[in-house]
Amino acid sequence: MPQKTSSLVMLVLLPALLVVPGFLALLGRGQTATAAPAVVNVTIYASADTYVDNGDPTQNFGNSTTIDVGACWEFTTAQIGLISFNLSTIPSGAVIHSAELRLYKVPGGSTLAATVQVHRVTASWNEYSVTWNTRPTYDATPVASTSVAAPAT
């Protein structure tokens, strides 16, 4: 059976470190002073996640429990994962110092090493209706990438 050239991944969480400037502290007798910015650790879970597959270009995978990504060179198929986050809980003016996206390889996936890239999506999409044929556009330059090692034998 042909092996995929990249890993099967599943989203877990996206923590972010935020600094919210401009908090005012009352010092007594009506005096106020600007306190040091508050540092807040926030975990934001995906609000939508799915994948699209050019081997099944009209199929929606919104109910899937995994996000398949990668390519199979023998069958020239590819899967692209889509993950969306609702960032409306981040206060206006907040400074984001770091963000981390955690993806985990599901056992039984690819036996080959791969590079996983994260791109900014530039069009809207719906988890329960998007397909390969209706997939959203995205920036060509990845905002992040990482290598996934082949499993030890």
C-alpha positions as CSV (number, residue, x, y, z in Angstrom):
1,M,0.0,0.0,0.0
2,P,1.5,3.4,-0.9
3,Q,2.5,5.7,2.0
4,K,1.7,9.3,2.3
5,T,4.7,11.7,2.2
6,S,3.6,13.7,5.2
7,S,1.9,13.2,8.5
8,L,-1.6,13.0,9.7
9,V,-2.1,15.7,12.3
10,M,-4.7,16.8,14.7
11,L,-5.1,20.2,16.3
12,V,-4.9,20.4,20.1
13,L,-4.7,24.0,21.2
14,L,-3.2,27.5,20.6
15,P,-1.9,29.2,23.7
16,A,-0.8,32.9,23.4
17,L,0.9,35.3,25.7
18,L,-0.8,38.7,25.8
19,V,0.1,41.9,27.4
20,V,-2.8,44.3,27.9
21,P,-1.6,47.9,28.3
22,G,-3.2,50.8,30.0
23,F,-4.7,49.3,33.2
24,L,-5.4,52.0,35.8
25,A,-5.0,51.3,39.5
26,L,-6.6,53.5,42.2
27,L,-4.1,54.6,44.8
28,G,-6.5,56.2,47.3
29,R,-7.8,59.7,47.8
30,G,-8.9,59.8,44.2
31,Q,-5.4,59.5,42.8
32,T,-4.7,57.2,39.9
33,A,-1.6,55.8,38.3
34,T,-0.9,53.6,35.3
35,A,0.0,50.2,36.5
36,A,2.5,48.0,34.7
37,P,0.9,46.1,31.8
38,A,-0.7,42.9,32.9
39,V,0.7,39.7,31.4
40,V,-2.0,37.2,30.6
41,N,-1.6,33.6,29.3
42,V,-4.6,32.6,27.1
43,T,-5.4,29.3,25.5
44,I,-7.6,29.6,22.4
45,Y,-9.0,26.4,20.9
46,A,-10.0,26.0,17.3
47,S,-13.4,27.3,16.4
48,A,-13.4,25.3,13.1
49,D,-11.2,22.6,11.6
50,T,-11.3,20.3,8.6
51,Y,-9.3,19.3,5.6
52,V,-9.8,19.2,1.8
53,D,-8.6,16.4,-0.5
54,N,-8.0,16.8,-4.2
55,G,-8.5,13.0,-4.6
56,D,-12.1,13.6,-3.5
57,P,-12.7,17.2,-4.7
58,T,-16.4,17.5,-3.9
59,Q,-16.3,15.8,-0.4
60,N,-16.5,17.8,2.8
61,F,-14.6,16.4,5.8
62,G,-16.0,18.8,8.5
63,N,-17.1,15.9,10.7
64,S,-13.7,14.2,10.7
65,T,-11.9,13.8,14.0
66,T,-8.5,14.3,12.4
67,I,-7.1,16.7,9.9
68,D,-5.3,14.9,7.1
69,V,-2.5,16.8,5.5
70,G,0.2,15.9,2.9
71,A,0.6,14.4,-0.5
72,C,0.8,10.9,-1.9
73,W,3.3,11.0,-4.9
74,E,2.1,7.7,-6.4
75,F,-1.5,8.9,-6.7
76,T,-0.7,12.6,-7.0
77,T,-3.2,13.4,-4.3
78,A,-2.9,16.1,-1.7
79,Q,-4.8,17.1,1.5
80,I,-4.7,20.6,3.0
81,G,-5.8,21.2,6.6
82,L,-7.9,24.2,7.6
83,I,-8.0,25.6,11.1
84,S,-9.8,28.7,12.3
85,F,-9.6,30.6,15.6
86,N,-12.0,33.1,17.1
87,L,-9.7,35.9,18.3
88,S,-12.5,38.2,19.4
89,T,-11.7,37.6,23.1
90,I,-8.3,39.3,22.7
91,P,-8.7,42.9,23.9
92,S,-8.2,45.7,21.5
93,G,-4.7,47.1,21.9
94,A,-3.3,43.9,23.4
95,V,0.3,43.1,22.5
96,I,0.8,39.4,21.6
97,H,4.3,38.4,22.5
98,S,4.1,34.8,21.4
99,A,1.7,32.2,20.1
100,E,2.2,28.5,19.7
101,L,0.2,26.1,17.5
102,R,0.4,22.5,18.7
103,L,-0.3,19.7,16.2
104,Y,0.2,16.0,16.9
105,K,0.9,13.1,14.6
106,V,-1.6,10.3,14.8
107,P,-0.1,6.9,15.0
108,G,-0.3,4.8,11.8
109,G,0.2,7.8,9.5
110,S,3.1,8.3,7.2
111,T,6.4,6.4,7.4
112,L,8.3,9.3,5.8
113,A,9.7,12.6,7.1
114,A,7.8,15.7,6.0
115,T,7.7,19.5,6.3
116,V,4.4,21.0,7.6
117,Q,3.8,24.6,6.7
118,V,1.3,27.1,8.2
119,H,-0.2,29.7,5.9
120,R,-2.6,32.6,6.5
121,V,-5.9,32.0,4.8
122,T,-7.1,35.0,2.9
123,A,-10.7,34.0,2.2
124,S,-13.6,32.8,4.3
125,W,-14.6,29.1,4.5
126,N,-17.2,27.0,6.3
127,E,-16.1,23.9,8.2
128,Y,-19.2,21.9,7.0
129,S,-19.3,22.9,3.4
130,V,-15.7,23.5,2.2
131,T,-14.3,21.1,-0.4
132,W,-11.2,20.9,-2.5
133,N,-13.1,22.6,-5.3
134,T,-14.2,25.5,-3.0
135,R,-11.1,25.7,-0.8
136,P,-10.1,29.3,0.3
137,T,-7.1,31.1,-1.0
138,Y,-4.1,31.6,1.2
139,D,-0.8,33.5,1.3
140,A,1.9,31.7,-0.7
141,T,4.6,32.4,2.0
142,P,4.2,30.3,5.1
143,V,4.1,32.1,8.5
144,A,5.8,29.0,10.1
145,S,7.0,25.6,9.2
146,T,8.4,22.6,11.0
147,S,9.9,19.2,10.0
148,V,8.3,16.0,11.1
149,A,10.8,13.2,11.5
150,A,10.1,9.7,10.1
151,P,9.2,7.2,12.8
152,A,12.1,5.2,14.2
153,T,12.4,1.7,12.8
